[in-house]
Amino acid sequence: MDREYRMLVDGELVAGAGQIDVVNPATGEPFAKCPRADEALVDRAVAAAKRAFPAWAAKPVEERAALVDAIAEKLHERIGEFASLLTSEQGKPLDQAAYEVMGAYFTLKAFAAMRIAPKVLKDEGGNQVFEHRTPLGVVASITPWNFPIILLANKLGPALVTGNTMVAKPAPTTPLTTLLFGEMVQEMLPPGVFNVIADANDLGAKLTAHPDVAKVAFTGSTATGKKVAASAAGTVKRVTLELGGNDAAIVLDDVDPRVVARKVYGGAMTNAGQICVAIKRAYVPEGLYDEFVDELASLAREAVVDDGSKQGTTVGPIQNKMQFDKVKALLDDARERGTVVAGGAPLDRPGYFIPPTIVRDLDDDAPLVREEQFGPVLPVLKYNDIDDVIRRANDSEYGLGGTVWGKDVERAIAVAKQIDTGTVWVNQYLAIDANIPFRGSKQSGQGAELGEAGLYEYTQAHIVNAVALEDA
């Protein structure tokens, strides 16, 4: 615990009002101390961002974009440092941690290249009508513990390029990579343009309800997202919510079950299943069901479950004890309702380790099927009728993502178009691209991240409608 971390407020690295322990989920023990903000420091951070906003917004977009691009390059130079720290606080294997940092790099680069041009709506008979966009002001970024760096980049890139300033609040269990990011950009950005505060899960409402915050960009659970929306409603802030999912994989009857099982396994178990768009339930035709389940079980048994910092690890721990206990409870219920063919119980060792688990023969009303498990556990259900399985897949309060797998791509696309989610991938998973918008439907969120649509979320549209003034 020799390394000392600081929060970034108004261009200065500050210690805050106290400290909290940061736990390595591979050991279950603290490995670092994190500074803790209080309400006064939140006010200072927001005031700094508000004060910095006019000058930052007035900068030419090319200058702002160049700074975002430079931040991306600096992050790329320090990928090993960030990946190692990310593995320590989040748990994912080092190669997956490096992949996340690279994803943040590409996201920042993509937004640095984007521009919003004025849109001419009418130009005839002396009447000019056009739409142009301006920044909103101070943006509050609230990010979760599963992908702390890339989800920050998803918000920071469009916010800064369009002329906003930001106060970022990472999850209390994974604050260190965001604090390190703040240290990295301290000398790169004008004071107040980017600020980082850390808390013990007690300052979110203060930030989201703050009268000087113009927009909240939140990624996290649906339950917390509802609280964020309610808190922001008092001042009618702009809000982007990327919330939970219970993504279904629909396997069609023309595939090789073993080939597709390997792909579905990857979509379910990457980052120990702790991905909002991970495959969380799989529907397989009855004729392919046994072979498909057997292949999943074989893959699960071959997984190397260990500390993510160790070479060869393929599945790391659950990130925190609260989530670990939730997944354990779902497993206990699943053992009573279905058949566990691989995994099924936490490892008897320090840390929050649950091996990849495959469960078959569950009913649609089982909690493991209905709820978002957010862990390395996959229920596999059988079906006989395609229209019925589409109905079953859509029978959820969530609507974030999903996948369809089929040899006949056009047929698979036809099925995908009937899935009520923001994104459906065909014969691929987690194909997230910074240039392609990402949205949720139903209770999986509102607004867009990424792409031009994500850039627009950080702006106010203005219509200018002009005619010539007639002479007397």
PASEFI-812036 format. One record per residue (C-alpha): y, z, x; residue number from 1. Coordinates in steps of 0.1 Angstrom, whole numbers, plus 2048, in hexadecimal, padded with zeros to 3 digits. Example, Ala and Ser with C-alpha at 12.3 -4.5 7.8 and 13.67 -1.06 7.14 Angstrom:
2
DOMI     y     z     x   num
DOMI   7D3   84E   87B     1
DOMI   7F5   847   889     2
//
This chain:
472
DOMI     y     z     x   num
DOMI   800   800   800     1
DOMI   817   7FA   81E     2
DOMI   828   7DB   80E     3
DOMI   848   7E5   7FB     4
DOMI   851   7CF   7DD     5
DOMI   873   7CC   7CD     6
DOMI   882   7BD   7AE     7
DOMI   89C   7A2   7AF     8
DOMI   8BC   7AA   79C     9
DOMI   8DD   798   7A1    10
DOMI   8D2   78B   7C3    11
DOMI   8C8   7AD   7D1    12
DOMI   8A5   7BB   7D6    13
DOMI   8A4   7DD   7C4    14
DOMI   88B   7FA   7C2    15
DOMI   891   803   79D    16
DOMI   88C   825   78C    17
DOMI   868   82C   797    18
DOMI   847   81D   7A0    19
DOMI   826   814   790    20
DOMI   804   80D   7A0    21
DOMI   7F6   7EA   7A1    22
DOMI   7D0   7EA   79F    23
DOMI   7B8   7D1   7B0    24
DOMI   7A0   7C9   793    25
DOMI   784   7C3   7AC    26
DOMI   785   7E8   7B6    27
DOMI   795   7F8   798    28
DOMI   7AC   80A   7B1    29
DOMI   7D1   807   7B9    30
DOMI   7DA   7F1   7D7    31
DOMI   800   7EF   7D5    32
DOMI   81E   7FF   7C5    33
DOMI   836   7EC   7AE    34
DOMI   85A   7F6   7A8    35
DOMI   861   7FF   783    36
DOMI   881   7F6   771    37
DOMI   893   80A   756    38
DOMI   8A9   7FF   73A    39
DOMI   8C8   801   74F    40
DOMI   8B9   7E9   768    41
DOMI   8B0   7D1   74C    42
DOMI   8D4   7D2   741    43
DOMI   8DF   7CB   765    44
DOMI   8C7   7AD   768    45
DOMI   8D2   79E   748    46
DOMI   8F7   7A3   750    47
DOMI   8F2   793   772    48
DOMI   8E1   775   762    49
DOMI   8FD   772   748    50
DOMI   917   774   763    51
DOMI   906   759   778    52
DOMI   900   741   75A    53
DOMI   922   72F   758    54
DOMI   922   725   77D    55
DOMI   8FD   71B   77D    56
DOMI   900   707   75D    57
DOMI   91F   6F5   76B    58
DOMI   90C   6E9   78A    59
DOMI   901   6C5   789    60
DOMI   8DD   6C2   77D    61
DOMI   8D4   6B1   79D    62
DOMI   8DF   6D0   7B1    63
DOMI   8CB   6E7   79A    64
DOMI   8AC   6D1   79C    65
DOMI   8AE   6CF   7C2    66
DOMI   8AD   6F5   7C3    67
DOMI   88F   6F6   7AC    68
DOMI   87E   6DC   7C2    69
DOMI   886   6F1   7E1    70
DOMI   877   710   7D1    71
DOMI   857   6FC   7CA    72
DOMI   856   6F1   7EF    73
DOMI   85B   715   7FB    74
DOMI   83F   721   7E4    75
DOMI   828   706   7F2    76
DOMI   82F   712   815    77
DOMI   823   735   80C    78
DOMI   806   72B   7F6    79
DOMI   7ED   740   80A    80
DOMI   803   760   808    81
DOMI   807   75C   7E2    82
DOMI   7E3   753   7DC    83
DOMI   7D6   772   7EF    84
DOMI   7EE   789   7DC    85
DOMI   7E5   779   7BB    86
DOMI   7C0   77F   7C1    87
DOMI   7C7   7A4   7CA    88
DOMI   7DA   7AB   7AA    89
DOMI   7CA   793   791    90
DOMI   7A6   790   79E    91
DOMI   7A0   76B   79D    92
DOMI   78D   75B   7BB    93
DOMI   7A4   74F   7D7    94
DOMI   79E   72A   7D0    95
DOMI   7A8   72F   7AC    96
DOMI   7C7   743   7B7    97
DOMI   7D1   727   7CF    98
DOMI   7CC   70E   7B3    99
DOMI   7E4   723   79D   100
DOMI   7FF   724   7B8   101
DOMI   7FC   6FF   7BD   102
DOMI   7FF   6FA   797   103
DOMI   820   70D   798   104
DOMI   82B   6F7   7B5   105
DOMI   824   6D7   7A1   106
DOMI   834   6E5   782   107
DOMI   854   6ED   793   108
DOMI   854   6CB   7A4   109
DOMI   84E   6BA   782   110
DOMI   86B   6CC   771   111
DOMI   882   6C5   78F   112
DOMI   87C   6A0   788   113
DOMI   883   6A2   763   114
DOMI   8A5   699   753   115
DOMI   8B2   69A   72F   116
DOMI   8C9   67C   729   117
DOMI   8E2   67C   70C   118
DOMI   8D3   669   6EE   119
DOMI   8E8   650   6DB   120
DOMI   8E1   653   6B6   121
DOMI   8FC   63A   6A9   122
DOMI   915   623   6B9   123
DOMI   923   60B   6A0   124
DOMI   944   604   68D   125
DOMI   957   61C   6A4   126
DOMI   940   639   69B   127
DOMI   92F   649   6BA   128
DOMI   914   663   6B4   129
DOMI   900   672   6D1   130
DOMI   8EC   691   6D8   131
DOMI   8EF   6A3   6F9   132
DOMI   8DF   6C4   704   133
DOMI   8ED   6E3   714   134
DOMI   8DC   702   722   135
DOMI   8D8   721   70D   136
DOMI   8E1   73D   724   137
DOMI   8CC   75A   730   138
DOMI   8A6   754   72C   139
DOMI   88D   771   72C   140
DOMI   86C   767   73A   141
DOMI   84E   77D   732   142
DOMI   82E   773   742   143
DOMI   80A   780   73F   144
DOMI   7F0   78C   758   145
DOMI   7D8   76F   758   146
DOMI   7EE   755   769   147
DOMI   80E   766   775   148
DOMI   81B   74C   78D   149
DOMI   815   72B   77B   150
DOMI   821   739   759   151
DOMI   841   745   76A   152
DOMI   846   722   778   153
DOMI   840   713   755   154
DOMI   85F   726   74A   155
DOMI   875   727   76A   156
DOMI   874   702   770   157
DOMI   882   6F6   74F   158
DOMI   89A   714   74C   159
DOMI   8AB   70E   76E   160
DOMI   8AC   6E8   76D   161
DOMI   8BD   6E9   74B   162
DOMI   8D7   702   757   163
DOMI   8CA   724   74A   164
DOMI   8C7   744   75D   165
DOMI   8A9   75B   75A   166
DOMI   89C   77F   75A   167
DOMI   876   77E   760   168
DOMI   85F   79B   756   169
DOMI   83B   797   762   170
DOMI   81D   7AA   754   171
DOMI   81B   7CE   761   172
DOMI   7F8   7C8   76F   173
DOMI   802   7A9   783   174
DOMI   826   7AD   78D   175
DOMI   823   7A8   7B3   176
DOMI   822   782   7B5   177
DOMI   841   77F   79F   178
DOMI   853   799   7B4   179
DOMI   849   786   7D4   180
DOMI   856   766   7C3   181
DOMI   877   778   7BD   182
DOMI   879   782   7E2   183
DOMI   872   75E   7EB   184
DOMI   88F   74F   7D7   185
DOMI   8A8   76B   7DD   186
DOMI   8BB   757   7F7   187
DOMI   8B5   735   7E6   188
DOMI   8C6   73B   7C5   189
DOMI   8E9   749   7BD   190
DOMI   8E8   76E   7B3   191
DOMI   8DE   774   78F   192
DOMI   8CF   752   789   193
DOMI   8AC   760   78B   194
DOMI   8A4   785   787   195
DOMI   883   797   787   196
DOMI   87C   7B9   776   197
DOMI   85B   7CC   774   198
DOMI   851   7E6   75B   199
DOMI   834   7FB   74E   200
DOMI   832   7E6   72E   201
DOMI   850   7FA   720   202
DOMI   86E   7E3   723   203
DOMI   863   7C3   712   204
DOMI   875   7CC   6F1   205
DOMI   894   7D5   704   206
DOMI   895   7B3   714   207
DOMI   88B   79E   6F6   208
DOMI   8A4   7AF   6DF   209
DOMI   8C1   7AE   6F8   210
DOMI   8E0   79F   6E9   211
DOMI   8E8   78B   709   212
DOMI   8C6   77B   70B   213
DOMI   8C8   758   6FB   214
DOMI   8A3   74F   6FD   215
DOMI   881   75F   701   216
DOMI   865   74C   711   217
DOMI   845   760   70C   218
DOMI   820   75A   715   219
DOMI   807   774   70A   220
DOMI   7F3   781   6ED   221
DOMI   7F9   778   6C9   222
DOMI   7FE   79C   6C0   223
DOMI   819   7A1   6DA   224
DOMI   828   77F   6D2   225
DOMI   82F   78B   6AE   226
DOMI   841   7A9   6BC   227
DOMI   856   793   6D2   228
DOMI   85F   77C   6B6   229
DOMI   869   79A   6A0   230
DOMI   87E   7A9   6BC   231
DOMI   890   788   6C3   232
DOMI   897   782   69E   233
DOMI   8B4   79B   69E   234
DOMI   8CA   783   6B1   235
DOMI   8B8   763   6A7   236
DOMI   8AF   75B   6CB   237
DOMI   89D   73C   6D4   238
DOMI   878   745   6DA   239
DOMI   85B   733   6EA   240
DOMI   839   743   6E4   241
DOMI   819   739   6F5   242
DOMI   800   750   6E6   243
DOMI   7DA   756   6E3   244
DOMI   7BF   73D   6DC   245
DOMI   79B   73B   6D0   246
DOMI   794   719   6DD   247
DOMI   775   707   6D0   248
DOMI   760   6EE   6E2   249
DOMI   74E   6D5   6CB   250
DOMI   731   6C3   6DC   251
DOMI   727   6A2   6CB   252
DOMI   703   697   6C8   253
DOMI   705   679   6E0   254
DOMI   709   68D   700   255
DOMI   6F2   699   71C   256
DOMI   6F2   6BE   713   257
DOMI   6ED   6C9   737   258
DOMI   70A   6B4   744   259
DOMI   722   6C0   729   260
DOMI   716   6E4   72C   261
DOMI   722   6E5   750   262
DOMI   744   6D9   746   263
DOMI   746   6F2   728   264
DOMI   73B   70E   740   265
DOMI   759   706   757   266
DOMI   771   706   73A   267
DOMI   764   727   72E   268
DOMI   760   73B   74F   269
DOMI   77D   730   766   270
DOMI   793   74F   76E   271
DOMI   777   764   75E   272
DOMI   780   754   73C   273
DOMI   7A3   763   73E   274
DOMI   7B5   744   733   275
DOMI   7C7   73E   712   276
DOMI   7B7   71C   70F   277
DOMI   795   725   71D   278
DOMI   777   719   708   279
DOMI   770   738   6F4   280
DOMI   755   72B   6DC   281
DOMI   73E   70D   6DE   282
DOMI   72F   6F9   6C1   283
DOMI   710   6E5   6CA   284
DOMI   6F9   6CF   6B4   285
DOMI   6D9   6DF   6AB   286
DOMI   6C5   6C4   6BD   287
DOMI   6D6   6CB   6DE   288
DOMI   6DB   6F1   6D9   289
DOMI   6BE   700   6ED   290
DOMI   6C2   6E9   70B   291
DOMI   6E8   6EF   70B   292
DOMI   6E4   714   70A   293
DOMI   6CA   715   725   294
DOMI   6E1   702   73C   295
DOMI   6FE   719   735   296
DOMI   6E7   737   73C   297
DOMI   6DB   728   75D   298
DOMI   6FF   722   768   299
DOMI   709   746   75E   300
DOMI   6ED   755   772   301
DOMI   6F6   741   791   302
DOMI   71A   74D   791   303
DOMI   726   762   7AE   304
DOMI   739   77F   79E   305
DOMI   74D   793   7B8   306
DOMI   76E   79B   7C7   307
DOMI   783   77C   7C6   308
DOMI   78D   780   7EA   309
DOMI   769   77B   7F6   310
DOMI   75E   758   7FF   311
DOMI   746   749   7E6   312
DOMI   751   75D   7C8   313
DOMI   752   748   7A9   314
DOMI   75B   762   78F   315
DOMI   772   77F   795   316
DOMI   778   79F   781   317
DOMI   78A   7A4   760   318
DOMI   7AE   7AA   769   319
DOMI   7B3   7CD   75A   320
DOMI   79F   7EA   74A   321
DOMI   7AD   7E5   727   322
DOMI   7A1   7C1   726   323
DOMI   780   7CC   737   324
DOMI   77A   7E5   71B   325
DOMI   782   7CC   700   326
DOMI   769   7B2   70E   327
DOMI   74F   7CE   712   328
DOMI   753   7D7   6ED   329
DOMI   74F   7B2   6E3   330
DOMI   72F   7B0   6F8   331
DOMI   721   7D0   6E8   332
DOMI   726   7C0   6C6   333
DOMI   718   79E   6D0   334
DOMI   6F8   7AE   6DD   335
DOMI   6F2   7BC   6BA   336
DOMI   6FA   79B   6A8   337
DOMI   6ED   780   6BF   338
DOMI   6D7   778   6DD   339
DOMI   6E5   77D   700   340
DOMI   6D5   764   717   341
DOMI   6E9   76B   737   342
DOMI   6FF   788   742   343
DOMI   707   7A0   726   344
DOMI   712   7C0   738   345
DOMI   72C   7CA   752   346
DOMI   721   7CC   776   347
DOMI   718   7EF   782   348
DOMI   733   7F0   79E   349
DOMI   757   7F9   7A3   350
DOMI   770   7E1   793   351
DOMI   771   7CF   772   352
DOMI   755   7B7   776   353
DOMI   743   7A6   759   354
DOMI   72B   789   762   355
DOMI   72D   768   750   356
DOMI   71C   76E   72E   357
DOMI   70C   755   716   358
DOMI   704   760   6F2   359
DOMI   6F1   74B   6D9   360
DOMI   6E7   74F   6B5   361
DOMI   708   760   6A9   362
DOMI   717   75B   686   363
DOMI   739   74D   682   364
DOMI   747   76F   677   365
DOMI   73C   782   697   366
DOMI   75A   791   6A9   367
DOMI   751   77E   6C9   368
DOMI   755   75E   6B5   369
DOMI   774   768   6A0   370
DOMI   788   779   6BB   371
DOMI   797   76E   6DC   372
DOMI   780   77F   6F5   373
DOMI   794   776   715   374
DOMI   777   77C   72B   375
DOMI   758   76A   73A   376
DOMI   744   76A   71A   377
DOMI   73C   74B   706   378
DOMI   72B   74A   6E3   379
DOMI   718   72A   6DC   380
DOMI   713   720   6B8   381
DOMI   6FF   704   6A9   382
DOMI   708   6EB   68E   383
DOMI   6FA   6CE   67B   384
DOMI   717   6BD   669   385
DOMI   736   6B1   67B   386
DOMI   74E   6B7   65E   387
DOMI   740   6DA   65A   388
DOMI   745   6E2   67F   389
DOMI   769   6D5   67E   390
DOMI   76F   6ED   661   391
DOMI   75F   70A   675   392
DOMI   774   702   694   393
DOMI   794   702   680   394
DOMI   78B   722   66D   395
DOMI   7A0   738   685   396
DOMI   7C3   747   685   397
DOMI   7C7   738   6A8   398
DOMI   7CF   714   6B1   399
DOMI   7D6   710   6D5   400
DOMI   7BD   6F8   6E4   401
DOMI   79A   6EA   6E1   402
DOMI   782   6D1   6EF   403
DOMI   76B   6B5   6E2   404
DOMI   74F   6A7   6F6   405
DOMI   73F   685   6EF   406
DOMI   732   665   6FE   407
DOMI   743   651   6E3   408
DOMI   767   658   6ED   409
DOMI   777   649   6CE   410
DOMI   760   65E   6B8   411
DOMI   769   67D   6CC   412
DOMI   78E   675   6C8   413
DOMI   78A   672   6A3   414
DOMI   77B   695   6A2   415
DOMI   796   6A2   6B9   416
DOMI   7B1   696   6A2   417
DOMI   7A3   6AD   687   418
DOMI   7A4   6CC   69C   419
DOMI   7C2   6E2   692   420
DOMI   7CF   6EC   6B4   421
DOMI   7ED   6E3   6CA   422
DOMI   7D7   6D1   6E3   423
DOMI   7B4   6C2   6E2   424
DOMI   7A3   6B5   702   425
DOMI   788   69B   700   426
DOMI   76D   69D   71B   427
DOMI   782   6B3   731   428
DOMI   791   6D6   731   429
DOMI   7B0   6E8   73D   430
DOMI   7C0   6C6   744   431
DOMI   7E3   6D5   744   432
DOMI   7FE   6BE   752   433
DOMI   822   6CA   758   434
DOMI   82E   6A8   749   435
DOMI   81A   6AD   729   436
DOMI   827   6C5   70E   437
DOMI   811   6E2   705   438
DOMI   813   6F3   6E3   439
DOMI   801   70A   6CC   440
DOMI   7FC   708   6A7   441
DOMI   7F6   723   68D   442
DOMI   7F7   745   69E   443
DOMI   7F4   737   6C1   444
DOMI   819   733   6C5   445
DOMI   839   720   6BE   446
DOMI   84D   708   6D3   447
DOMI   841   6F4   6F1   448
DOMI   83C   6FA   716   449
DOMI   83B   6DE   730   450
DOMI   845   6BA   72D   451
DOMI   866   6AD   720   452
DOMI   861   6C2   700   453
DOMI   85E   6E1   716   454
DOMI   87E   6D8   727   455
DOMI   890   6D4   705   456
DOMI   886   6F8   6FC   457
DOMI   89F   705   715   458
DOMI   8BC   6F2   706   459
DOMI   8D3   6F0   6E8   460
DOMI   8D7   6CE   6D8   461
DOMI   8FB   6C4   6D0   462
DOMI   904   6A7   6BA   463
DOMI   926   696   6C1   464
DOMI   931   67F   6A4   465
DOMI   951   66D   6AD   466
DOMI   967   652   69C   467
DOMI   988   643   6A7   468
DOMI   9A7   654   699   469
DOMI   9BA   63C   682   470
DOMI   9DE   634   687   471
DOMI   9F7   641   66E   472
//
